[in-house]
Amino acid sequence: MAAPSQTEKFAACLRMLKDRSGRGYDRLGKEAGVSGSSLHRYCSGLGVPSDYRVVHSFGKVCGASPEELRELHRLWALADTDRNVPAVSTATDPTDPSVEGEPEPNPERAPAEDAPAVAAGTDPGPGVAVPPVALPAGAGQPRRPRLPEKLSSRFAVLAGAVVVVMGLVAGFVWMPADAPPSSEEGLLYSSACKSVSMGQHDECVREVQTLLVRAKGRLAVDGDFGPETLRRLTAFQVLAGMPASSVVDEGTKKALYERKASMATWSPDRVAKRIREVFAEDPGTAVAIARCASFLDPLYVLPNTNGSRNWGVFQISDVRLRELGGTPRRAFDPEWNIRAAHRLWSVRHDFHDWPSCEAALKDSKDSKNSKDSKNSKDSKNSKISKNSEDTAKS
């Protein structure tokens, strides 16, 4: 039996959440902002949503935990990649003219590869005499006496040793105290780690995660390149002033080893406190919206299949960033992000820019009100019943 595809695994996770919620497709779709028929198609494995926000909203209305939401994001990303990215053979012939670019030269192998060409034009046999260099003849000028051959070779060896020692001393003098690893020291520079990207699981990913943690990024070091690693990598690239390529390219490797950026940021408690201060009109709802959108993580990134992303505490989209005069790097500043979100809220004094989270909150409030109403009714009926029993006894 063939192993289930990534799309089937993603659909199975959706079905599990749907069955656990005990609600139908139409109701769940309405709360998640998608039609019931589309939701049925996703749960059946007949399609994958192009926008992860639909998946995130569905998970929230089904009561998924943060761990389940992270797993759901991982499965969605793999299913979307499985659907959209054509298979590429790993055994690529570097001499194939259809392959773009040229293979990078290996400086360590260059002398070995060039050796036969040099030897081909040289007589390798022993006893080849090197013609002496003719000294300029000067009439009446005495010749300078030549040193014995053994003594000359000793001077040559001594001079070479002096040069080596001077080079080592110069290296120690000029080497920075916190120099980045060279290509021989950094694992990511090895041929085994030529490409590190989403879905990969090996020591190269573990090295990337270790370097991100060293840069104050919060993530698990498990060797699995999933959504959480992708988010932290994207945040590091943006903070380091690099394009958010979502892959560990040569520039990213160098930036990681040289510690080009720090990912230290506010704690969730500090974020929540600042949101309550800025959203003085409705602090409780504002904190709930931010927790739904980003788990109060200032460096949270949510990618979409159309190439756009949502950034920071309130997950401000690329479109909104342009309207607000911001950038992804500014969106990672929690103070700027919270104030920008308040500007969006001030347009209509509501949270219409976060429809999925707003719908989830509304459903949660309705459920709570319904439960409170039922408890109140039960309490009232119980009191009436007790009074009737007391009257009957009298």
C-alpha positions, -999 to +999 in steps of 0.1 A: +000+000+000+014+034-009+021+058+019-005+086+023+004+119+005+010+152+023-025+163+012-041+132+027-023+138+060-034+174+060-070+164+053-070+137+080-059+164+106-088+187+094-113+158+098-100+150+133-106+186+144-140+188+127-152+156+142-140+166+176-158+200+174-192+182+169-203+208+143-212+206+107-194+220+076-218+249+071-215+262+106-177+257+109-173+273+074-193+303+084-173+309+116-140+303+097-149+326+068-151+299+041-180+281+024-192+248+038-186+231+004-150+243+003-144+231+038-158+197+029-135+196-001-104+203+021-114+177+047-119+152+019-084+157+005-097+171-028-080+204-024-057+226-003-066+262+006-043+287-009-044+310+021-033+297+054-055+321+073-085+299+064-068+269+080-058+289+110-093+302+115-107+267+111-084+253+137-093+281+162-130+276+158-125+239+164-107+246+196-072+235+185-044+240+210-013+260+201+006+228+195-021+215+172-021+248+153+016+245+148+012+209+135-017+220+113+005+248+098+033+223+091+009+198+074-006+226+053+028+239+042+039+204+031+006+197+014+008+230-005+044+223-015+033+188-026+007+203-048+024+233-063+061+225-065+072+202-093+095+174-085+132+181-091+158+154-095+185+156-069+210+140-092+216+170-114+243+168-140+264+200-136+274+198-172+238+198-184+234+231-204+198+233-192+209+238-156+213+275-148+245+287-133+279+270-131+292+247-104+312+265-079+349+257-080+364+237-052+397+254-042+408+223-023+406+200-053+419+225-079+456+216-075+449+179-078+429+184-109+455+206-125+484+183-117+482+160-147+482+189-171+514+203-156+531+169-155+523+161-191+547+187-204+576+179-179+602+153-181+596+134-148+629+115-150+657+122-124+689+140-131+674+169-150+700+197-147+688+232-141+708+256-163+727+281-142+718+317-144+745+336-162+760+364-143+766+397-161+801+398-173+821+428-161+856+434-174+881+434-146+853+427-119+860+397-097+833+370-094+814+369-061+823+336-044+793+310-044+782+294-012+786+257-009+754+238-020+746+223+014+750+257+031+728+274+005+700+248+010+702+254+048+698+291+043+668+285+021+651+262+047+658+287+074+644+316+054+612+295+047+608+288+084+611+325+092+584+333+067+561+307+081+566+319+117+561+355+107+529+345+089+516+327+120+524+356+143+507+380+119+476+358+118+474+357+156+479+394+159+453+404+133+427+376+139+395+390+156+388+376+190+353+365+179+361+355+143+333+337+124+339+300+116+357+294+083+344+271+056+362+242+073+346+250+107+310+258+098+288+228+091+265+248+068+295+254+045+299+217+039+287+200+007+261+181+027+244+214+036+244+231+002+207+236+005+186+238+037+148+244+033+113+236+044+106+199+049+142+189+055+152+168+085+189+164+092+219+177+110+221+207+087+186+219+100+198+212+135+228+235+129+205+263+116+182+259+146+212+261+170+224+293+153+189+308+155+187+300+192+222+316+197+206+347+180+180+347+208+153+330+187+127+309+206+124+275+189+131+238+195+163+223+182+150+190+168+165+189+133+130+193+117+126+222+093+089+229+099+068+261+101+083+272+134+118+271+120+106+288+088+091+317+109+123+322+129+145+320+098+123+346+080+124+369+111+162+366+113+166+374+076+144+405+079+162+417+110+196+411+094+185+433+064+183+404+040+155+393+016+131+369+033+139+340+010+127+312+033+158+291+025+192+291+041+213+305+012+249+315+013+242+350+026+221+336+054+247+311+064+273+339+067+249+361+086+241+333+111+277+325+118+286+362+121+256+370+143+243+398+121+210+401+140+195+395+175+160+381+178+156+392+215+122+408+219+093+414+243+077+386+264+040+378+259+032+394+293+049+426+283+031+426+249-003+420+266+003+448+291+012+473+263-019+463+242-041+471+272-025+505+276-028+514+239-063+499+234-078+516+264-112+516+248-115+478+246-083+462+261-097+427+267-108+422+231-076+437+217-055+413+237-077+383+227-074+393+190-036+395+192-034+362+211-055+346+183-034+361+156+002+356+168+001+341+203+015+375+214+047+368+196+063+400+182+083+380+156+054+358+144+053+355+106+025+339+086+032+331+050+006+328+022+009+309-010+005+340-031+039+352-017+025+377+008+030+375+045+015+388+078+038+403+103+042+407+141+019+409+171-013+418+151-002+400+119-004+431+097-005+422+061+019+434+034-009+456+019-017+472+052+020+478+059+023+498+027-007+518+036+007+525+071+042+534+057+058+505+074+081+476+065+084+440+078+113+451+100+093+478+116+064+454+120+086+433+142+089+462+166+060+455+191+055+491+200+051+501+163+029+471+155+005+477+184+001+514+176-003+506+139-031+481+148-048+508+169-047+531+139-066+504+119-090+499+147-097+536+150-112+538+114-145+521+125-138+514+162-139+476+156-117+448+147-128+443+111-092+439+099-091+406+118-123+389+106-112+354+114-102+361+150-133+384+155-156+356+143-139+331+167-142+356+196-179+362+187-186+324+187-168+321+220-188+349+236-221+334+222-212+300+236-204+315+270-236+336+270-256+305+261-240+285+288-246+313+314-282+316+303-287+278+306-271+278+341-293+308+351-324+290+338-315+258+356-309+277+388-342+295+385-361+263+378-343+246+407-353+274+430-390+273+418-390+235+423-376+239+458-402+265+467-430+243+454-418+214+476-416+237+506-451+249+500-464+213+496-448+203+529-464+233+546 
